[in-house]
């Protein structure tokens, strides 16, 4: 990834944590886990790796094929409950960045994987994806803040009220809590936004 190493490593950590959190949740989150793992791999600064294997067009092609297949799968499942449309947009963005990474690799010998500011992407498409992910983060983040809290672990104590009984908050295992799923998607959308800024 092109950019300051601190930003790149922060993106690697963010994406890796999101991928692990998705894997711990449930089987339905494996698409998001794949996305997080792919983002973590793509964000690794090339300065720490041997540039020779990355100098070939093979790695960007692998990224493009994997996420093209993930995007097609998400589109095929679009009628089912879930966030399949969002997953298809994320997969398309990963394919776009992989193609840009491959284009930069051919243009700059020995620096494959670096997403240059010039000539690596189409400004209009990059701008549209940036707008999408910024909008997603704002909308999902606002919904996350406004969502009702769930209790985790021990059962809550008795609620004392002069009026009718108030139902106790729902007990949900932390890894299955809906806010964890939303937080994962928001963090990955933030990471995608940051990676697109490097194009």
Backbone bond lengths (Angstrom), bond angles and torsions (degrees), N, CA, C in turn:
res aa  C-N    CA-C-N  psi(-1)  N-CA   C-N-CA  omega(-1)  CA-C   N-CA-C  phi
1 X - - - 1.453 - - 1.517 109.56 -
2 X 1.327 115.95 141.11 1.449 122.50 177.67 1.522 108.48 -83.23
3 X 1.319 117.70 140.66 1.460 120.58 177.26 1.513 111.06 130.97
4 X 1.361 117.05 175.59 1.465 121.06 -179.58 1.529 110.67 -60.77
5 X 1.346 117.07 139.88 1.475 119.93 -179.17 1.526 113.46 -57.22
6 X 1.351 117.63 -35.72 1.465 120.03 -179.34 1.531 110.95 -61.75
7 X 1.326 116.25 -41.79 1.469 120.69 178.57 1.526 109.77 -65.68
8 X 1.341 115.97 -44.46 1.467 120.37 -179.17 1.526 110.99 -60.94
9 X 1.341 117.16 -47.00 1.468 119.69 -178.83 1.527 111.11 -68.20
10 X 1.337 117.84 -32.92 1.468 119.95 175.87 1.524 110.27 -63.52
11 X 1.334 116.21 -40.09 1.466 120.52 177.54 1.527 111.46 -66.46
12 X 1.333 116.09 -39.51 1.472 119.99 176.97 1.523 109.49 -59.90
13 X 1.347 116.96 -47.81 1.467 120.91 -178.53 1.529 111.12 -63.71
14 X 1.334 116.91 -46.17 1.466 121.57 -179.36 1.527 111.03 -59.54
15 X 1.325 116.06 -47.24 1.464 120.45 -177.63 1.529 111.41 -67.98
16 X 1.331 116.77 -39.78 1.467 120.29 180.00 1.523 111.11 -65.78
17 X 1.326 117.18 -42.72 1.471 120.61 178.63 1.528 110.08 -63.89
18 X 1.335 116.76 -42.24 1.472 119.85 178.27 1.527 110.73 -62.75
19 X 1.337 117.08 -40.06 1.468 120.72 179.78 1.527 111.01 -64.01
20 X 1.329 116.65 -43.39 1.467 120.68 179.75 1.530 110.07 -66.01
21 X 1.330 116.83 -42.06 1.468 120.27 178.86 1.528 110.90 -61.37
22 X 1.322 116.32 -38.77 1.474 120.04 177.71 1.518 111.18 -66.66
23 X 1.330 116.96 -40.91 1.467 120.20 179.53 1.520 111.63 -63.79
24 X 1.328 117.12 -34.26 1.462 121.08 -178.39 1.519 112.45 -76.85
25 X 1.325 117.40 -17.24 1.464 119.88 -175.58 1.512 112.19 -74.35
26 X 1.296 117.67 -76.24 1.471 120.76 -178.39 1.517 108.81 -164.06
27 X 1.323 115.20 173.01 1.461 120.79 -176.36 1.523 111.79 -60.34
28 X 1.344 116.79 -32.51 1.464 120.70 -177.15 1.526 112.05 -64.39
29 X 1.340 117.41 -15.94 1.460 120.47 -176.32 1.522 112.74 -94.18
30 X 1.338 118.48 9.02 1.466 118.70 -175.21 1.529 112.13 -67.31
31 X 1.356 117.78 -29.55 1.466 119.79 176.19 1.528 110.64 -63.05
32 X 1.333 115.19 -42.17 1.460 119.70 178.80 1.529 111.13 -68.94
33 X 1.336 116.85 -35.24 1.470 120.29 177.19 1.524 110.05 -63.94
34 X 1.343 116.99 -42.31 1.468 120.99 177.25 1.523 110.68 -61.26
35 X 1.332 115.98 -42.45 1.465 120.45 179.53 1.526 110.68 -62.16
36 X 1.329 116.63 -45.94 1.464 120.25 179.99 1.520 112.09 -62.89
37 X 1.336 116.88 -41.63 1.468 120.35 178.99 1.525 110.71 -65.30
38 X 1.335 116.87 -41.57 1.472 120.28 178.30 1.515 112.12 -64.05
39 X 1.333 116.24 -41.16 1.463 119.90 178.54 1.525 111.04 -64.94
40 X 1.346 116.32 -40.78 1.475 119.83 179.01 1.520 110.37 -61.91
41 X 1.347 116.65 -43.39 1.473 120.11 -179.89 1.525 111.45 -66.01
42 X 1.337 116.33 -40.42 1.464 119.68 -177.78 1.527 112.28 -71.47
43 X 1.338 116.52 -25.23 1.462 120.01 -176.70 1.526 113.80 -85.49
44 X 1.346 118.20 -9.97 1.473 120.63 -179.11 1.530 109.29 -60.07
45 X 1.342 117.89 128.48 1.470 119.12 178.86 1.524 110.56 -62.58
46 X 1.314 116.33 133.59 1.454 120.73 -177.48 1.525 112.32 -69.31
47 X 1.333 116.82 -16.66 1.464 119.77 -178.88 1.522 112.10 -65.97
48 X 1.344 117.95 -20.77 1.462 119.89 -178.24 1.520 112.30 -93.72
49 X 1.323 117.66 -4.63 1.461 121.22 -177.34 1.520 110.69 -112.59
50 X 1.324 115.61 156.03 1.465 120.91 173.55 1.525 107.41 -67.06
51 X 1.329 118.07 118.72 1.464 119.24 -174.93 1.517 114.48 -70.52
52 X 1.332 118.42 -15.09 1.471 118.64 -172.40 1.531 113.83 -62.01
53 X 1.352 119.14 -51.09 1.467 115.81 179.37 1.520 112.85 -66.91
54 X 1.351 115.66 -26.21 1.459 119.22 -179.87 1.528 111.16 -80.75
55 X 1.341 115.91 -11.90 1.461 119.68 -179.42 1.520 112.03 -75.66
56 X 1.325 116.87 -14.34 1.464 120.08 177.43 1.518 108.91 -86.45
57 X 1.335 117.37 159.38 1.467 119.18 179.09 1.526 113.46 -77.05
58 X 1.342 117.79 3.80 1.464 120.35 -173.49 1.523 113.07 -65.11
59 X 1.330 117.97 -47.00 1.465 120.33 -174.66 1.529 112.67 -62.32
60 X 1.334 119.74 -48.71 1.468 118.43 176.59 1.526 112.50 -59.23
61 X 1.338 117.22 -34.52 1.468 120.63 178.79 1.529 109.86 -65.50
62 X 1.341 117.06 -42.14 1.466 120.80 178.69 1.530 110.23 -61.22
63 X 1.331 116.52 -47.37 1.466 120.72 177.04 1.525 110.59 -56.94
64 X 1.336 116.24 -47.92 1.467 120.94 -176.85 1.527 111.21 -61.90
65 X 1.334 117.11 -43.98 1.473 120.59 -177.96 1.528 110.52 -66.76
66 X 1.338 117.19 -46.15 1.467 120.85 -178.18 1.523 110.86 -59.53
67 X 1.338 116.38 -46.20 1.465 118.45 -175.83 1.522 112.61 -81.29
68 X 1.327 117.97 -22.74 1.467 119.63 171.29 1.533 109.19 -65.44
69 X 1.340 116.73 -43.74 1.467 120.37 177.33 1.531 111.27 -63.96
70 X 1.335 116.42 -40.21 1.469 119.90 178.11 1.527 110.60 -64.00
71 X 1.335 116.71 -38.36 1.463 120.45 179.02 1.511 112.04 -67.19
72 X 1.334 117.31 -41.42 1.474 121.51 177.98 1.533 109.23 -63.10
73 X 1.330 116.38 -43.22 1.477 119.78 179.06 1.532 110.64 -61.17
74 X 1.340 116.95 -42.73 1.466 120.28 179.57 1.527 110.75 -63.16
75 X 1.335 117.07 -39.21 1.471 120.28 178.68 1.527 111.24 -66.49
76 X 1.331 117.22 -36.72 1.460 120.40 178.96 1.535 111.97 -67.18
77 X 1.338 115.97 -26.42 1.475 120.62 -178.78 1.519 112.69 -97.25
78 X 1.324 117.02 10.08 1.468 120.84 -170.03 1.527 113.29 -62.12
79 X 1.341 117.58 -26.23 1.471 120.30 -179.93 1.526 111.96 -79.48
80 X 1.308 117.41 -14.46 1.469 120.14 -179.69 1.525 109.82 -84.86
81 X 1.347 116.90 159.18 1.466 118.90 176.96 1.528 110.68 -61.97
82 X 1.298 115.80 145.11 1.467 120.40 -179.52 1.509 111.01 136.08
83 X 1.315 115.27 -170.92 1.465 121.79 -176.28 1.528 109.74 -109.84
84 X 1.315 116.37 45.16 1.463 120.70 -172.88 1.527 112.92 -67.30
85 X 1.333 117.64 -35.07 1.470 119.47 178.16 1.529 110.13 -64.56
86 X 1.322 116.09 -43.74 1.475 120.19 177.26 1.524 110.23 -62.53
87 X 1.338 117.61 -41.37 1.470 120.51 178.50 1.528 110.87 -62.56
88 X 1.326 116.84 -36.81 1.470 118.93 179.79 1.524 110.80 -67.99
89 X 1.338 117.39 -37.50 1.477 120.17 176.83 1.528 110.00 -66.45
90 X 1.331 116.76 -42.10 1.471 120.70 178.08 1.530 110.46 -61.17
91 X 1.328 116.67 -43.49 1.465 120.42 179.58 1.522 110.84 -63.99
92 X 1.341 116.36 -41.25 1.470 119.94 177.56 1.527 110.68 -61.74
93 X 1.328 116.78 -39.59 1.470 120.29 178.36 1.525 110.86 -64.99
94 X 1.346 116.99 -38.31 1.467 119.94 178.48 1.531 111.05 -66.94
95 X 1.338 116.74 -39.88 1.469 119.90 176.74 1.528 109.51 -62.68
96 X 1.321 116.49 -43.70 1.470 121.93 179.29 1.523 111.07 -59.36
97 X 1.343 116.49 -45.08 1.468 119.60 179.98 1.525 111.44 -68.62
98 X 1.343 116.95 -34.74 1.465 119.99 177.46 1.523 110.94 -65.55
99 X 1.343 116.40 -41.39 1.474 120.11 177.11 1.523 110.21 -64.23
100 X 1.334 116.21 -40.75 1.467 120.11 177.49 1.523 110.74 -63.83
101 X 1.338 116.36 -38.66 1.463 121.59 178.22 1.523 109.72 -63.51
102 X 1.336 116.69 -41.61 1.463 120.43 177.51 1.511 112.18 -65.64
103 X 1.349 116.80 -39.91 1.469 120.43 177.98 1.509 112.02 -65.08
104 X 1.328 115.64 -38.66 1.466 119.72 177.86 1.515 110.55 -68.14
105 X 1.344 116.02 -34.67 1.466 119.95 179.86 1.518 110.30 -63.26
106 X 1.342 116.75 -41.70 1.464 117.96 -179.63 1.522 111.59 -70.79
107 X 1.330 115.44 -31.67 1.465 118.69 -176.82 1.514 112.12 -79.06
108 X 1.331 116.69 -28.03 1.475 120.15 -176.57 1.517 108.89 -125.70
109 X 1.306 117.85 98.94 1.471 122.82 -178.03 1.513 109.93 -60.29
110 X 1.356 114.87 132.97 1.458 120.11 175.69 1.507 114.20 80.36
111 X 1.331 118.51 -0.32 1.460 120.33 -179.69 1.523 110.22 -124.88
112 X 1.304 118.46 38.83 1.457 121.02 179.34 1.511 109.45 -63.76
113 X 1.324 115.77 147.71 1.451 121.18 -178.98 1.496 112.75 92.03
114 X 1.332 118.32 -19.43 1.451 120.33 177.72 1.518 108.24 -79.54
115 X 1.334 116.78 124.24 1.455 120.56 -179.89 1.515 108.00 -92.49
116 X 1.295 116.19 102.06 1.454 120.61 -174.78 1.519 110.72 -75.06
117 X 1.340 115.64 158.38 1.449 120.45 179.89 1.521 111.62 -75.49
118 X 1.320 117.91 -19.22 1.452 118.85 -177.43 1.507 110.12 -123.50
119 X 1.323 116.39 134.24 1.451 121.20 173.79 1.511 115.53 77.67
120 X 1.349 119.16 0.11 1.462 119.94 -177.01 1.522 112.08 -92.01
121 X 1.310 118.29 -24.90 1.457 120.89 -177.29 1.517 111.37 -146.13
122 X 1.333 115.55 168.10 1.465 120.72 177.49 1.523 108.13 -89.21
123 X 1.339 118.14 120.48 1.474 120.05 -174.81 1.529 113.46 -54.81
124 X 1.339 117.79 -39.30 1.463 120.40 -177.81 1.527 111.30 -65.83
125 X 1.330 116.55 -45.41 1.466 120.71 179.73 1.526 110.93 -68.40
126 X 1.328 116.17 -41.08 1.467 119.80 177.10 1.526 110.00 -59.90
127 X 1.343 116.29 -44.67 1.463 120.91 179.42 1.522 112.18 -62.28
128 X 1.348 116.55 -41.21 1.473 120.00 179.56 1.529 110.73 -64.21
129 X 1.332 116.88 -41.84 1.466 120.16 178.69 1.533 111.34 -67.58
130 X 1.321 116.47 -38.68 1.471 119.78 176.85 1.531 110.61 -60.86
131 X 1.334 115.95 -44.18 1.470 120.02 178.74 1.536 110.68 -62.47
132 X 1.328 116.34 -42.05 1.463 119.79 -179.51 1.529 110.57 -60.92
133 X 1.343 116.96 -50.18 1.466 119.61 -175.74 1.526 111.98 -70.37
134 X 1.337 117.38 -34.42 1.471 119.46 175.36 1.527 109.70 -64.00
135 X 1.332 116.61 -44.41 1.464 120.49 178.26 1.519 111.99 -63.35
136 X 1.332 116.14 -39.42 1.468 120.33 179.97 1.532 110.42 -63.99
137 X 1.329 115.94 -44.80 1.469 119.92 -179.28 1.527 110.23 -62.18
138 X 1.340 116.87 -43.82 1.469 119.87 -179.04 1.531 111.16 -65.52
139 X 1.342 116.76 -44.53 1.470 120.20 -177.44 1.531 111.28 -69.30
140 X 1.333 116.61 -49.72 1.469 119.77 -178.19 1.524 111.19 -69.68
141 X 1.339 116.60 -36.71 1.467 119.66 178.33 1.513 112.04 -64.59
142 X 1.337 116.72 -40.04 1.472 120.55 177.50 1.527 110.43 -64.82
143 X 1.343 116.50 -42.28 1.465 120.36 178.15 1.528 110.97 -64.23
144 X 1.337 116.73 -35.57 1.471 121.02 179.95 1.522 110.83 -65.92
145 X 1.338 116.42 -41.87 1.464 120.32 -179.98 1.528 110.71 -66.79
146 X 1.347 115.66 -36.28 1.467 119.85 -176.71 1.526 113.02 -84.08
147 X 1.343 118.47 -8.24 1.472 120.96 -175.60 1.517 110.93 -68.63
148 X 1.352 118.07 146.02 1.469 120.35 176.97 1.517 110.92 -66.50
149 X 1.323 115.88 146.19 1.465 120.76 -178.28 1.515 110.43 -76.32
150 X 1.344 116.14 147.62 1.464 122.52 174.07 1.520 107.60 -113.18
151 X 1.316 116.00 147.26 1.459 118.76 176.95 1.514 109.06 -91.90
152 X 1.318 115.83 148.93 1.460 121.67 -179.37 1.520 108.39 -128.74
153 X 1.317 117.16 144.60 1.463 120.58 175.93 1.515 111.64 87.79
154 X 1.342 115.87 -125.27 1.462 120.64 -172.94 1.519 110.93 -68.84
155 X 1.335 115.19 152.92 1.460 120.65 178.98 1.520 109.39 -69.21
156 X 1.346 118.01 144.29 1.456 120.22 -179.78 1.524 111.05 -68.72
157 X 1.322 116.21 156.06 1.455 121.09 178.04 1.524 110.49 -72.74
158 X 1.342 117.62 173.16 1.456 120.46 -178.98 1.516 111.12 -65.07
159 X 1.326 115.80 143.51 1.452 121.23 179.37 1.524 108.14 -96.37
160 X 1.336 117.88 126.62 1.454 122.20 -179.44 1.517 107.82 -100.31
161 X 1.308 116.81 125.08 1.456 120.72 -178.36 1.515 108.59 -150.22
162 X 1.332 116.66 143.01 1.456 121.52 178.02 1.515 110.94 -76.77
163 X 1.314 117.22 -22.73 1.456 121.71 -177.02 1.518 111.15 -92.35
164 X 1.337 115.40 -157.66 1.472 119.53 178.10 1.518 110.73 -63.91
165 X 1.342 117.63 154.59 1.475 119.73 -177.34 1.518 111.65 -60.69
166 X 1.327 115.23 137.70 1.466 121.56 179.53 1.525 107.79 -96.45
167 X 1.338 118.54 126.98 1.472 118.63 -179.88 1.517 111.46 -63.47
168 X 1.320 114.59 141.12 1.472 119.68 178.73 1.517 108.90 -69.01
169 X 1.363 117.74 149.39 1.466 120.24 177.10 1.531 110.89 -58.29
170 X 1.297 115.47 147.96 1.467 121.24 -178.72 1.519 110.19 -65.70
171 X 1.341 116.18 133.04 1.463 120.41 175.83 1.520 108.43 -90.59
172 X 1.317 115.63 119.24 1.464 121.31 -178.47 1.515 107.96 -129.81
173 X 1.353 119.50 132.61 1.471 119.28 173.95 1.532 109.36 -56.36
174 X 1.306 116.02 138.51 1.458 120.51 -173.99 1.524 112.68 -53.40
175 X 1.338 117.58 -41.96 1.457 119.03 -175.82 1.520 112.58 -70.20
176 X 1.357 118.29 -18.91 1.460 121.65 179.26 1.530 112.14 -101.75
177 X 1.328 117.23 0.83 1.458 119.74 -178.37 1.528 110.37 -64.45
178 X 1.343 117.87 135.49 1.463 119.68 -177.47 1.522 113.14 -60.64
179 X 1.341 117.08 -31.45 1.470 118.37 -179.24 1.526 112.08 -67.73
180 X 1.351 117.24 -26.85 1.471 119.80 176.76 1.527 109.74 -67.51
181 X 1.333 116.22 -41.01 1.462 120.66 178.10 1.518 110.66 -62.17
182 X 1.334 116.75 -44.37 1.470 120.67 -179.96 1.523 109.74 -65.68
183 X 1.340 117.13 -42.13 1.465 120.54 179.69 1.525 111.11 -61.42
184 X 1.344 117.28 -38.04 1.473 120.80 176.79 1.518 110.69 -61.54
185 X 1.345 115.78 -47.21 1.465 119.13 -178.55 1.523 111.54 -65.44
186 X 1.339 116.73 -38.37 1.468 120.01 178.71 1.519 110.58 -64.88
187 X 1.341 116.91 -44.01 1.471 119.33 -178.80 1.526 111.12 -64.81
188 X 1.346 117.20 -38.15 1.468 119.25 178.76 1.526 111.47 -70.91
189 X 1.336 116.79 -34.90 1.465 119.19 175.98 1.529 110.34 -65.34
190 X 1.324 116.56 -37.79 1.479 120.25 175.56 1.525 110.57 -63.00
191 X 1.333 116.37 -43.98 1.466 120.54 178.36 1.510 111.24 -62.47
192 X 1.339 117.02 -41.82 1.468 121.47 179.15 1.529 109.43 -62.63
193 X 1.337 116.96 -42.64 1.471 121.76 178.10 1.527 110.49 -58.22
194 X 1.357 115.67 -46.33 1.468 120.15 -179.04 1.527 111.22 -64.39
195 X 1.337 117.65 -39.54 1.467 120.17 -179.85 1.522 111.12 -68.55
196 X 1.340 116.76 -37.68 1.463 119.71 178.42 1.530 111.57 -65.70
197 X 1.323 116.32 -29.51 1.473 119.51 178.59 1.525 112.02 -63.90
198 X 1.348 116.98 -21.52 1.463 119.46 -178.71 1.528 111.92 -83.13
199 X 1.335 118.41 -7.60 1.473 119.94 179.85 1.521 111.02 -74.08
